Amino acid sequence: MSQLVWSNDLNTGIDVIDSQHRRIVEFINQLGDARQAGDRAAIGEVIEGMVDYTLSHFAFEESLMEDAGYEFLRGHQKVHELFVKRVADMQAQFKAGNDVSDELHGLLRRWLFSHIRSDDAAYVGAVKGNMKALVRDQSKEGWLSRSLGKFFRRR
């Protein structure tokens, strides 16, 4: 199975978001590798890590939109909620012993790039304008440092 490959048209121009999106692509590719190897334990580990990271990413992204006063925040949150519910259902099925890895992998491959190109691209203008001022404050107590620490703690 082919790997997802990042392309420049996926860049939002918000480095921290682009980096997070690339990490999610890595998780999807790891899931594909684990599926090909037939390694159920590895599949489970990748799913757990990907779900945890994606939830943090969504919360971070939504906080950027909220701080920017993005007018379609609620709709974007709903898209995230529906996606999380669908993935959580698949994760529960996997934990119950069902092999949903093929279906989950396909969903993730289709959904991510489509979401970035449409839903995420829609908020970029509002968020980038707001971030310019926020990023200037890079002190330990600055917004960016606090937000990254809050959502992406190193383990």
VMD Tcl script that builds the backbone (N, CA, C; Angstrom):
set m [mol new atoms 465]
animate dup $m
set s [atomselect $m all]
$s set {name element resname resid chain x y z} {
  {N N MET 1 A 0.847 -1.182 0.000}
  {CA C MET 1 A 0.000 0.000 0.000}
  {C C MET 1 A 0.892 1.244 0.000}
  {N N SER 2 A 0.485 2.207 -0.737}
  {CA C SER 2 A 1.291 3.422 -0.835}
  {C C SER 2 A 1.137 4.285 0.416}
  {N N GLN 3 A 2.170 5.004 0.681}
  {CA C GLN 3 A 2.205 5.913 1.824}
  {C C GLN 3 A 1.577 7.250 1.435}
  {N N LEU 4 A 0.956 7.902 2.406}
  {CA C LEU 4 A 0.509 9.271 2.178}
  {C C LEU 4 A 1.745 10.145 2.081}
  {N N VAL 5 A 1.738 11.057 1.147}
  {CA C VAL 5 A 2.875 11.945 0.948}
  {C C VAL 5 A 2.388 13.385 1.075}
  {N N TRP 6 A 3.069 14.134 1.906}
  {CA C TRP 6 A 2.741 15.543 2.114}
  {C C TRP 6 A 3.078 16.325 0.853}
  {N N SER 7 A 2.185 17.215 0.468}
  {CA C SER 7 A 2.459 18.083 -0.674}
  {C C SER 7 A 2.222 19.536 -0.254}
  {N N ASN 8 A 2.855 20.446 -0.968}
  {CA C ASN 8 A 2.799 21.857 -0.591}
  {C C ASN 8 A 1.389 22.432 -0.561}
  {N N ASP 9 A 0.479 21.877 -1.344}
  {CA C ASP 9 A -0.884 22.410 -1.336}
  {C C ASP 9 A -1.613 22.114 -0.020}
  {N N LEU 10 A -1.006 21.312 0.833}
  {CA C LEU 10 A -1.590 21.023 2.148}
  {C C LEU 10 A -1.139 22.022 3.211}
  {N N ASN 11 A -0.108 22.789 2.913}
  {CA C ASN 11 A 0.385 23.773 3.881}
  {C C ASN 11 A -0.644 24.871 4.095}
  {N N THR 12 A -0.885 25.172 5.357}
  {CA C THR 12 A -1.800 26.263 5.695}
  {C C THR 12 A -1.053 27.583 5.799}
  {N N GLY 13 A 0.255 27.506 5.968}
  {CA C GLY 13 A 1.034 28.711 6.212}
  {C C GLY 13 A 1.146 29.013 7.703}
  {N N ILE 14 A 0.550 28.158 8.513}
  {CA C ILE 14 A 0.678 28.256 9.968}
  {C C ILE 14 A 1.567 27.088 10.376}
  {N N ASP 15 A 2.833 27.388 10.621}
  {CA C ASP 15 A 3.836 26.339 10.799}
  {C C ASP 15 A 3.460 25.306 11.854}
  {N N VAL 16 A 2.956 25.755 12.983}
  {CA C VAL 16 A 2.635 24.821 14.062}
  {C C VAL 16 A 1.516 23.872 13.639}
  {N N ILE 17 A 0.553 24.353 12.904}
  {CA C ILE 17 A -0.535 23.508 12.409}
  {C C ILE 17 A -0.026 22.556 11.329}
  {N N ASP 18 A 0.791 23.062 10.422}
  {CA C ASP 18 A 1.341 22.204 9.369}
  {C C ASP 18 A 2.179 21.080 9.965}
  {N N SER 19 A 2.941 21.389 10.981}
  {CA C SER 19 A 3.748 20.372 11.663}
  {C C SER 19 A 2.859 19.305 12.301}
  {N N GLN 20 A 1.776 19.736 12.922}
  {CA C GLN 20 A 0.848 18.785 13.536}
  {C C GLN 20 A 0.177 17.918 12.471}
  {N N HIS 21 A -0.213 18.526 11.371}
  {CA C HIS 21 A -0.825 17.757 10.287}
  {C C HIS 21 A 0.162 16.725 9.736}
  {N N ARG 22 A 1.418 17.108 9.594}
  {CA C ARG 22 A 2.426 16.152 9.106}
  {C C ARG 22 A 2.580 14.976 10.076}
  {N N ARG 23 A 2.492 15.270 11.365}
  {CA C ARG 23 A 2.593 14.202 12.371}
  {C C ARG 23 A 1.416 13.233 12.236}
  {N N ILE 24 A 0.233 13.754 11.969}
  {CA C ILE 24 A -0.932 12.886 11.779}
  {C C ILE 24 A -0.735 12.015 10.534}
  {N N VAL 25 A -0.156 12.575 9.482}
  {CA C VAL 25 A 0.167 11.788 8.284}
  {C C VAL 25 A 1.122 10.648 8.658}
  {N N GLU 26 A 2.105 10.935 9.505}
  {CA C GLU 26 A 3.039 9.893 9.948}
  {C C GLU 26 A 2.290 8.769 10.668}
  {N N PHE 27 A 1.347 9.137 11.530}
  {CA C PHE 27 A 0.549 8.122 12.218}
  {C C PHE 27 A -0.227 7.260 11.217}
  {N N ILE 28 A -0.832 7.886 10.226}
  {CA C ILE 28 A -1.603 7.143 9.228}
  {C C ILE 28 A -0.689 6.179 8.478}
  {N N ASN 29 A 0.503 6.634 8.131}
  {CA C ASN 29 A 1.458 5.758 7.440}
  {C C ASN 29 A 1.929 4.628 8.358}
  {N N GLN 30 A 2.112 4.907 9.639}
  {CA C GLN 30 A 2.486 3.857 10.596}
  {C C GLN 30 A 1.375 2.819 10.709}
  {N N LEU 31 A 0.120 3.293 10.680}
  {CA C LEU 31 A -1.008 2.367 10.721}
  {C C LEU 31 A -0.982 1.458 9.489}
  {N N GLY 32 A -0.713 2.039 8.337}
  {CA C GLY 32 A -0.613 1.234 7.119}
  {C C GLY 32 A 0.490 0.197 7.207}
  {N N ASP 33 A 1.644 0.595 7.746}
  {CA C ASP 33 A 2.761 -0.341 7.909}
  {C C ASP 33 A 2.400 -1.476 8.862}
  {N N ALA 34 A 1.764 -1.132 9.978}
  {CA C ALA 34 A 1.376 -2.149 10.964}
  {C C ALA 34 A 0.340 -3.105 10.380}
  {N N ARG 35 A -0.573 -2.568 9.578}
  {CA C ARG 35 A -1.572 -3.408 8.906}
  {C C ARG 35 A -0.897 -4.390 7.963}
  {N N GLN 36 A 0.038 -3.879 7.166}
  {CA C GLN 36 A 0.729 -4.751 6.202}
  {C C GLN 36 A 1.507 -5.846 6.910}
  {N N ALA 37 A 2.071 -5.514 8.059}
  {CA C ALA 37 A 2.846 -6.492 8.822}
  {C C ALA 37 A 1.928 -7.468 9.564}
  {N N GLY 38 A 0.642 -7.139 9.648}
  {CA C GLY 38 A -0.291 -7.991 10.373}
  {C C GLY 38 A -0.052 -7.982 11.869}
  {N N ASP 39 A 0.472 -6.893 12.379}
  {CA C ASP 39 A 0.845 -6.774 13.790}
  {C C ASP 39 A -0.272 -6.072 14.571}
  {N N ARG 40 A -1.170 -6.874 15.139}
  {CA C ARG 40 A -2.330 -6.329 15.847}
  {C C ARG 40 A -1.910 -5.435 17.020}
  {N N ALA 41 A -0.888 -5.823 17.743}
  {CA C ALA 41 A -0.434 -5.008 18.884}
  {C C ALA 41 A 0.056 -3.644 18.396}
  {N N ALA 42 A 0.819 -3.641 17.315}
  {CA C ALA 42 A 1.318 -2.372 16.763}
  {C C ALA 42 A 0.160 -1.526 16.242}
  {N N ILE 43 A -0.819 -2.171 15.615}
  {CA C ILE 43 A -1.995 -1.437 15.132}
  {C C ILE 43 A -2.674 -0.738 16.300}
  {N N GLY 44 A -2.870 -1.465 17.393}
  {CA C GLY 44 A -3.500 -0.891 18.585}
  {C C GLY 44 A -2.726 0.278 19.145}
  {N N GLU 45 A -1.402 0.148 19.198}
  {CA C GLU 45 A -0.557 1.232 19.711}
  {C C GLU 45 A -0.644 2.473 18.825}
  {N N VAL 46 A -0.613 2.272 17.520}
  {CA C VAL 46 A -0.696 3.397 16.587}
  {C C VAL 46 A -2.052 4.086 16.715}
  {N N ILE 47 A -3.106 3.295 16.795}
  {CA C ILE 47 A -4.445 3.883 16.931}
  {C C ILE 47 A -4.523 4.716 18.205}
  {N N GLU 48 A -4.052 4.173 19.316}
  {CA C GLU 48 A -4.077 4.912 20.592}
  {C C GLU 48 A -3.307 6.225 20.479}
  {N N GLY 49 A -2.107 6.152 19.951}
  {CA C GLY 49 A -1.281 7.352 19.820}
  {C C GLY 49 A -1.892 8.370 18.882}
  {N N MET 50 A -2.433 7.886 17.779}
  {CA C MET 50 A -3.020 8.780 16.791}
  {C C MET 50 A -4.266 9.462 17.343}
  {N N VAL 51 A -5.111 8.723 18.029}
  {CA C VAL 51 A -6.323 9.306 18.600}
  {C C VAL 51 A -5.955 10.370 19.628}
  {N N ASP 52 A -5.031 10.059 20.509}
  {CA C ASP 52 A -4.605 11.013 21.536}
  {C C ASP 52 A -4.039 12.280 20.904}
  {N N TYR 53 A -3.147 12.100 19.932}
  {CA C TYR 53 A -2.524 13.250 19.282}
  {C C TYR 53 A -3.546 14.077 18.517}
  {N N THR 54 A -4.449 13.409 17.814}
  {CA C THR 54 A -5.453 14.115 17.018}
  {C C THR 54 A -6.399 14.916 17.898}
  {N N LEU 55 A -6.792 14.358 19.036}
  {CA C LEU 55 A -7.641 15.110 19.971}
  {C C LEU 55 A -6.932 16.372 20.451}
  {N N SER 56 A -5.652 16.255 20.760}
  {CA C SER 56 A -4.872 17.427 21.171}
  {C C SER 56 A -4.781 18.437 20.036}
  {N N HIS 57 A -4.555 17.936 18.833}
  {CA C HIS 57 A -4.480 18.819 17.666}
  {C C HIS 57 A -5.791 19.568 17.469}
  {N N PHE 58 A -6.903 18.859 17.534}
  {CA C PHE 58 A -8.202 19.507 17.347}
  {C C PHE 58 A -8.427 20.585 18.405}
  {N N ALA 59 A -8.103 20.275 19.650}
  {CA C ALA 59 A -8.297 21.255 20.731}
  {C C ALA 59 A -7.418 22.482 20.495}
  {N N PHE 60 A -6.189 22.262 20.077}
  {CA C PHE 60 A -5.273 23.369 19.804}
  {C C PHE 60 A -5.782 24.214 18.644}
  {N N GLU 61 A -6.166 23.553 17.573}
  {CA C GLU 61 A -6.666 24.243 16.387}
  {C C GLU 61 A -7.918 25.057 16.732}
  {N N GLU 62 A -8.810 24.460 17.494}
  {CA C GLU 62 A -10.031 25.163 17.886}
  {C C GLU 62 A -9.736 26.355 18.785}
  {N N SER 63 A -8.715 26.237 19.628}
  {CA C SER 63 A -8.354 27.387 20.475}
  {C C SER 63 A -7.816 28.538 19.627}
  {N N LEU 64 A -7.080 28.211 18.557}
  {CA C LEU 64 A -6.607 29.250 17.639}
  {C C LEU 64 A -7.791 29.957 16.978}
  {N N MET 65 A -8.753 29.167 16.532}
  {CA C MET 65 A -9.924 29.747 15.874}
  {C C MET 65 A -10.740 30.594 16.856}
  {N N GLU 66 A -10.887 30.109 18.067}
  {CA C GLU 66 A -11.651 30.863 19.068}
  {C C GLU 66 A -10.967 32.190 19.385}
  {N N ASP 67 A -9.664 32.142 19.596}
  {CA C ASP 67 A -8.915 33.373 19.889}
  {C C ASP 67 A -8.976 34.359 18.731}
  {N N ALA 68 A -9.077 33.844 17.521}
  {CA C ALA 68 A -9.135 34.704 16.337}
  {C C ALA 68 A -10.554 35.205 16.072}
  {N N GLY 69 A -11.526 34.693 16.816}
  {CA C GLY 69 A -12.913 35.084 16.573}
  {C C GLY 69 A -13.451 34.530 15.262}
  {N N TYR 70 A -12.966 33.364 14.866}
  {CA C TYR 70 A -13.385 32.757 13.600}
  {C C TYR 70 A -14.887 32.487 13.630}
  {N N GLU 71 A -15.596 33.044 12.664}
  {CA C GLU 71 A -17.055 33.009 12.684}
  {C C GLU 71 A -17.656 31.622 12.478}
  {N N PHE 72 A -16.922 30.703 11.905}
  {CA C PHE 72 A -17.456 29.361 11.658}
  {C C PHE 72 A -16.854 28.314 12.609}
  {N N LEU 73 A -16.401 28.784 13.760}
  {CA C LEU 73 A -15.796 27.882 14.748}
  {C C LEU 73 A -16.737 26.746 15.119}
  {N N ARG 74 A -17.975 27.052 15.435}
  {CA C ARG 74 A -18.918 26.009 15.882}
  {C C ARG 74 A -19.101 24.930 14.817}
  {N N GLY 75 A -19.187 25.330 13.573}
  {CA C GLY 75 A -19.306 24.351 12.496}
  {C C GLY 75 A -18.068 23.486 12.380}
  {N N HIS 76 A -16.909 24.104 12.523}
  {CA C HIS 76 A -15.649 23.367 12.447}
  {C C HIS 76 A -15.557 22.382 13.614}
  {N N GLN 77 A -15.956 22.835 14.794}
  {CA C GLN 77 A -15.953 21.943 15.956}
  {C C GLN 77 A -16.877 20.745 15.716}
  {N N LYS 78 A -18.016 20.986 15.081}
  {CA C LYS 78 A -18.956 19.904 14.810}
  {C C LYS 78 A -18.332 18.879 13.862}
  {N N VAL 79 A -17.603 19.353 12.855}
  {CA C VAL 79 A -16.905 18.442 11.940}
  {C C VAL 79 A -15.919 17.586 12.732}
  {N N HIS 80 A -15.166 18.221 13.630}
  {CA C HIS 80 A -14.222 17.482 14.471}
  {C C HIS 80 A -14.965 16.471 15.352}
  {N N GLU 81 A -16.049 16.888 15.977}
  {CA C GLU 81 A -16.811 15.997 16.866}
  {C C GLU 81 A -17.319 14.764 16.121}
  {N N LEU 82 A -17.865 14.955 14.933}
  {CA C LEU 82 A -18.381 13.829 14.156}
  {C C LEU 82 A -17.262 12.868 13.769}
  {N N PHE 83 A -16.116 13.427 13.389}
  {CA C PHE 83 A -14.965 12.605 13.034}
  {C C PHE 83 A -14.480 11.821 14.254}
  {N N VAL 84 A -14.357 12.491 15.395}
  {CA C VAL 84 A -13.890 11.839 16.619}
  {C C VAL 84 A -14.842 10.711 17.002}
  {N N LYS 85 A -16.129 10.945 16.887}
  {CA C LYS 85 A -17.109 9.906 17.224}
  {C C LYS 85 A -16.936 8.693 16.316}
  {N N ARG 86 A -16.770 8.938 15.046}
  {CA C ARG 86 A -16.616 7.827 14.099}
  {C C ARG 86 A -15.343 7.027 14.391}
  {N N VAL 87 A -14.250 7.732 14.645}
  {CA C VAL 87 A -12.991 7.043 14.940}
  {C C VAL 87 A -13.081 6.319 16.283}
  {N N ALA 88 A -13.729 6.937 17.282}
  {CA C ALA 88 A -13.886 6.288 18.590}
  {C C ALA 88 A -14.706 5.003 18.465}
  {N N ASP 89 A -15.730 5.029 17.626}
  {CA C ASP 89 A -16.524 3.822 17.387}
  {C C ASP 89 A -15.657 2.716 16.794}
  {N N MET 90 A -14.825 3.084 15.833}
  {CA C MET 90 A -13.935 2.092 15.220}
  {C C MET 90 A -12.903 1.586 16.225}
  {N N GLN 91 A -12.409 2.488 17.049}
  {CA C GLN 91 A -11.433 2.106 18.066}
  {C C GLN 91 A -12.069 1.109 19.042}
  {N N ALA 92 A -13.301 1.342 19.436}
  {CA C ALA 92 A -14.007 0.427 20.338}
  {C C ALA 92 A -14.199 -0.939 19.668}
  {N N GLN 93 A -14.543 -0.925 18.389}
  {CA C GLN 93 A -14.694 -2.186 17.657}
  {C C GLN 93 A -13.369 -2.945 17.618}
  {N N PHE 94 A -12.272 -2.204 17.404}
  {CA C PHE 94 A -10.951 -2.828 17.369}
  {C C PHE 94 A -10.635 -3.467 18.723}
  {N N LYS 95 A -10.897 -2.734 19.791}
  {CA C LYS 95 A -10.632 -3.248 21.139}
  {C C LYS 95 A -11.496 -4.469 21.450}
  {N N ALA 96 A -12.672 -4.539 20.824}
  {CA C ALA 96 A -13.563 -5.686 21.020}
  {C C ALA 96 A -13.132 -6.897 20.191}
  {N N GLY 97 A -12.063 -6.736 19.403}
  {CA C GLY 97 A -11.538 -7.861 18.643}
  {C C GLY 97 A -11.841 -7.838 17.162}
  {N N ASN 98 A -12.579 -6.850 16.705}
  {CA C ASN 98 A -12.899 -6.750 15.276}
  {C C ASN 98 A -11.750 -6.100 14.522}
  {N N ASP 99 A -11.492 -6.602 13.334}
  {CA C ASP 99 A -10.435 -6.012 12.511}
  {C C ASP 99 A -11.026 -4.895 11.656}
  {N N VAL 100 A -10.925 -3.684 12.158}
  {CA C VAL 100 A -11.423 -2.506 11.441}
  {C C VAL 100 A -10.275 -1.675 10.890}
  {N N SER 101 A -9.066 -2.224 10.958}
  {CA C SER 101 A -7.890 -1.442 10.573}
  {C C SER 101 A -7.931 -0.995 9.122}
  {N N ASP 102 A -8.441 -1.832 8.229}
  {CA C ASP 102 A -8.532 -1.457 6.813}
  {C C ASP 102 A -9.525 -0.304 6.637}
  {N N GLU 103 A -10.686 -0.439 7.240}
  {CA C GLU 103 A -11.710 0.605 7.155}
  {C C GLU 103 A -11.222 1.909 7.786}
  {N N LEU 104 A -10.589 1.811 8.947}
  {CA C LEU 104 A -10.077 2.996 9.637}
  {C C LEU 104 A -8.986 3.667 8.811}
  {N N HIS 105 A -8.075 2.890 8.293}
  {CA C HIS 105 A -6.984 3.436 7.490}
  {C C HIS 105 A -7.534 4.164 6.269}
  {N N GLY 106 A -8.511 3.560 5.601}
  {CA C GLY 106 A -9.120 4.197 4.437}
  {C C GLY 106 A -9.811 5.501 4.800}
  {N N LEU 107 A -10.558 5.487 5.896}
  {CA C LEU 107 A -11.235 6.700 6.356}
  {C C LEU 107 A -10.226 7.813 6.615}
  {N N LEU 108 A -9.177 7.497 7.347}
  {CA C LEU 108 A -8.173 8.501 7.691}
  {C C LEU 108 A -7.491 9.061 6.448}
  {N N ARG 109 A -7.146 8.193 5.528}
  {CA C ARG 109 A -6.483 8.628 4.292}
  {C C ARG 109 A -7.361 9.590 3.505}
  {N N ARG 110 A -8.644 9.277 3.399}
  {CA C ARG 110 A -9.562 10.133 2.642}
  {C C ARG 110 A -9.866 11.428 3.391}
  {N N TRP 111 A -10.130 11.323 4.669}
  {CA C TRP 111 A -10.642 12.448 5.436}
  {C C TRP 111 A -9.594 13.540 5.658}
  {N N LEU 112 A -8.393 13.181 6.045}
  {CA C LEU 112 A -7.407 14.179 6.468}
  {C C LEU 112 A -7.119 15.214 5.393}
  {N N PHE 113 A -6.719 14.792 4.218}
  {CA C PHE 113 A -6.344 15.752 3.181}
  {C C PHE 113 A -7.540 16.583 2.732}
  {N N SER 114 A -8.696 15.955 2.662}
  {CA C SER 114 A -9.912 16.693 2.312}
  {C C SER 114 A -10.211 17.757 3.374}
  {N N HIS 115 A -10.087 17.396 4.634}
  {CA C HIS 115 A -10.350 18.319 5.735}
  {C C HIS 115 A -9.365 19.494 5.714}
  {N N ILE 116 A -8.103 19.209 5.489}
  {CA C ILE 116 A -7.089 20.264 5.449}
  {C C ILE 116 A -7.371 21.229 4.294}
  {N N ARG 117 A -7.652 20.660 3.123}
  {CA C ARG 117 A -7.839 21.492 1.926}
  {C C ARG 117 A -9.114 22.319 1.959}
  {N N SER 118 A -10.124 21.874 2.676}
  {CA C SER 118 A -11.378 22.630 2.681}
  {C C SER 118 A -11.638 23.290 4.023}
  {N N ASP 119 A -11.936 22.520 5.041}
  {CA C ASP 119 A -12.314 23.075 6.346}
  {C C ASP 119 A -11.191 23.900 6.974}
  {N N ASP 120 A -9.985 23.339 6.997}
  {CA C ASP 120 A -8.872 24.072 7.623}
  {C C ASP 120 A -8.461 25.287 6.796}
  {N N ALA 121 A -8.464 25.147 5.486}
  {CA C ALA 121 A -8.089 26.283 4.640}
  {C C ALA 121 A -9.009 27.476 4.872}
  {N N ALA 122 A -10.249 27.213 5.260}
  {CA C ALA 122 A -11.216 28.287 5.469}
  {C C ALA 122 A -10.883 29.178 6.665}
  {N N TYR 123 A -10.222 28.643 7.681}
  {CA C TYR 123 A -9.932 29.462 8.865}
  {C C TYR 123 A -8.583 30.165 8.814}
  {N N VAL 124 A -7.755 29.826 7.857}
  {CA C VAL 124 A -6.375 30.312 7.829}
  {C C VAL 124 A -6.274 31.837 7.889}
  {N N GLY 125 A -7.040 32.544 7.086}
  {CA C GLY 125 A -6.951 34.005 7.069}
  {C C GLY 125 A -7.207 34.618 8.430}
  {N N ALA 126 A -8.246 34.168 9.101}
  {CA C ALA 126 A -8.588 34.710 10.419}
  {C C ALA 126 A -7.513 34.385 11.444}
  {N N VAL 127 A -7.056 33.152 11.437}
  {CA C VAL 127 A -6.088 32.722 12.445}
  {C C VAL 127 A -4.715 33.341 12.212}
  {N N LYS 128 A -4.269 33.378 10.954}
  {CA C LYS 128 A -2.941 33.947 10.685}
  {C C LYS 128 A -2.856 35.404 11.108}
  {N N GLY 129 A -3.888 36.159 10.837}
  {CA C GLY 129 A -3.882 37.561 11.241}
  {C C GLY 129 A -3.788 37.711 12.741}
  {N N ASN 130 A -4.508 36.892 13.458}
  {CA C ASN 130 A -4.496 36.944 14.911}
  {C C ASN 130 A -3.176 36.436 15.482}
  {N N MET 131 A -2.600 35.424 14.862}
  {CA C MET 131 A -1.372 34.822 15.385}
  {C C MET 131 A -0.166 35.739 15.278}
  {N N LYS 132 A -0.144 36.604 14.290}
  {CA C LYS 132 A 1.014 37.482 14.129}
  {C C LYS 132 A 1.300 38.239 15.416}
  {N N ALA 133 A 0.274 38.754 16.029}
  {CA C ALA 133 A 0.452 39.488 17.281}
  {C C ALA 133 A 0.784 38.535 18.423}
  {N N LEU 134 A 0.142 37.391 18.459}
  {CA C LEU 134 A 0.346 36.455 19.556}
  {C C LEU 134 A 1.734 35.820 19.543}
  {N N VAL 135 A 2.237 35.521 18.361}
  {CA C VAL 135 A 3.531 34.862 18.239}
  {C C VAL 135 A 4.668 35.788 18.680}
  {N N ARG 136 A 4.471 37.078 18.570}
  {CA C ARG 136 A 5.510 38.021 18.997}
  {C C ARG 136 A 5.855 37.833 20.467}
  {N N ASP 137 A 4.887 37.409 21.260}
  {CA C ASP 137 A 5.097 37.193 22.679}
  {C C ASP 137 A 5.581 35.762 22.888}
  {N N GLN 138 A 6.899 35.552 22.815}
  {CA C GLN 138 A 7.460 34.219 22.919}
  {C C GLN 138 A 8.049 33.928 24.288}
  {N N SER 139 A 7.714 34.727 25.268}
  {CA C SER 139 A 8.193 34.465 26.619}
  {C C SER 139 A 7.580 33.174 27.136}
  {N N LYS 140 A 8.119 32.682 28.220}
  {CA C LYS 140 A 7.627 31.448 28.809}
  {C C LYS 140 A 6.142 31.560 29.149}
  {N N GLU 141 A 5.722 32.733 29.491}
  {CA C GLU 141 A 4.322 32.959 29.845}
  {C C GLU 141 A 3.489 33.419 28.647}
  {N N GLY 142 A 4.090 33.483 27.465}
  {CA C GLY 142 A 3.380 33.917 26.272}
  {C C GLY 142 A 2.339 32.906 25.834}
  {N N TRP 143 A 1.391 33.364 25.040}
  {CA C TRP 143 A 0.283 32.520 24.607}
  {C C TRP 143 A 0.747 31.274 23.868}
  {N N LEU 144 A 1.661 31.418 22.925}
  {CA C LEU 144 A 2.087 30.279 22.129}
  {C C LEU 144 A 2.764 29.231 23.008}
  {N N SER 145 A 3.646 29.657 23.880}
  {CA C SER 145 A 4.323 28.716 24.773}
  {C C SER 145 A 3.326 27.996 25.672}
  {N N ARG 146 A 2.389 28.735 26.232}
  {CA C ARG 146 A 1.386 28.123 27.105}
  {C C ARG 146 A 0.533 27.126 26.326}
  {N N SER 147 A 0.096 27.517 25.136}
  {CA C SER 147 A -0.790 26.659 24.354}
  {C C SER 147 A -0.090 25.384 23.896}
  {N N LEU 148 A 1.118 25.507 23.411}
  {CA C LEU 148 A 1.849 24.317 22.988}
  {C C LEU 148 A 2.084 23.390 24.165}
  {N N GLY 149 A 2.447 23.956 25.316}
  {CA C GLY 149 A 2.655 23.147 26.507}
  {C C GLY 149 A 1.385 22.482 26.985}
  {N N LYS 150 A 0.296 23.161 26.869}
  {CA C LYS 150 A -1.000 22.643 27.316}
  {C C LYS 150 A -1.456 21.457 26.461}
  {N N PHE 151 A -1.305 21.577 25.161}
  {CA C PHE 151 A -1.840 20.571 24.265}
  {C C PHE 151 A -0.845 19.516 23.827}
  {N N PHE 152 A 0.439 19.827 23.884}
  {CA C PHE 152 A 1.449 18.907 23.367}
  {C C PHE 152 A 2.585 18.729 24.361}
  {N N ARG 153 A 2.271 18.235 25.519}
  {CA C ARG 153 A 3.294 17.983 26.542}
  {C C ARG 153 A 4.207 16.870 26.056}
  {N N ARG 154 A 5.467 17.043 26.314}
  {CA C ARG 154 A 6.440 15.990 25.974}
  {C C ARG 154 A 6.339 14.913 27.036}
  {N N ARG 155 A 6.389 13.689 26.587}
  {CA C ARG 155 A 6.303 12.549 27.516}
  {C C ARG 155 A 7.622 11.870 27.627}
}
mol reanalyze $m
mol bondsrecalc $m
mol representation Tube
mol addrep $m
